[in-house]
Amino acid sequence: MAVMAEFYRSLSVTPLAPFGLLVQPSDRAGTSTDLTKLPPTALARWAGQGRVLVLRGFDPLPPGDLVAYCRRWGDLLDWDFGPVLDLAVQDEPTNYLFTRGPVPFHWDGAFAGQVPSYMFFQCITAPPPGTGGETTFCDTTAVWARATATTRAQWEKIQISYQTEKLTHYGGEITSPLVSTHPLTRQRTLRYAEPLDPARYLNPLFLTISGLADRDREAFLAGIRDVLYHPDVLYAHPWREGDYVVADNHSVLHGRNAFTAHSARHVRRVHIV
């Protein structure tokens, strides 16, 4: 008990709007800025409560130490490049993730066969303020809570097949119900990835929707976009160098705002199962 009491005293916790928590070292003398001193169980609890947990003011971790700390949270999802994905603009990208354009909402691990519980981000280089590149998060539990009974009934009938060519670390075809249940909280959540028009995006994503009449497809796509981007359920994180962000991948969808200038942004991501 004394150890946990000291842990809570060593941190400043501030709510973000419309959801999320900002955690920083307190201004008490002797407070540690070593992220690895923070117990993953307590932070995971906060990430579950806030959906998004921003950790600011802690020391940078090299990739090996970042992976070691994330392993204390749980098993990691290993891709063909390993557990750490470097997200940065590439000169000759094959996937829209590595361009300067926007990244529409999606959930991670859809094509991996195992959906991670947490996304753990580390900002190495942040774009200058006002130049875009914010990572966007939608709290789908709040989307469900705001929906009418009629809309919920329609959503519960929908299954969506997603198809994309495997040009990078993911791809293929998967089918998922639109409505899901959080494995820990048992709250209703949404699993949805926005379609990607081949005229606008590298590595386009195509949707086949069942449980919905063909005549209602366009209205559904427009309606779901409106509710996902409503300001009451959308948090756009403006990165600062050194930020860590932990997001509950079962609760949120995420994406990225386009860059408005040729600014650098380098973010590392680890998936925790």
Number of C-alpha atoms within 10 A of each C-alpha: 6 6 7 11 9 10 15 14 12 20 19 12 17 12 12 15 13 15 19 24 21 18 21 17 20 17 10 10 7 8 13 16 18 13 19 17 10 16 14 17 11 13 16 19 12 20 20 22 15 22 25 28 27 23 21 18 18 17 14 18 17 9 14 10 12 20 19 12 18 21 16 14 16 15 13 20 17 15 13 8 9 10 17 20 16 16 17 16 19 13 8 8 13 14 16 19 21 18 20 22 18 19 21 19 22 19 20 22 16 21 19 16 8 11 17 22 24 27 19 21 23 24 21 20 18 19 22 16 12 11 16 23 28 22 18 20 28 29 28 25 19 20 20 19 13 14 13 10 11 8 11 14 11 14 20 14 13 15 19 20 14 22 18 17 13 13 12 12 12 15 17 14 15 14 15 15 18 18 18 16 15 16 11 9 11 9 16 18 22 25 23 22 21 18 18 18 12 11 7 10 18 17 20 16 19 19 16 12 19 14 13 15 9 10 8 9 14 10 11 16 12 10 11 15 14 11 19 21 17 12 13 16 20 23 22 19 18 18 24 18 18 19 21 25 24 26 25 25 28 29 30 26 25 22 21 20 19 17 20 13 13 11 16 15 22 15 19 19 20 25 28 24 18
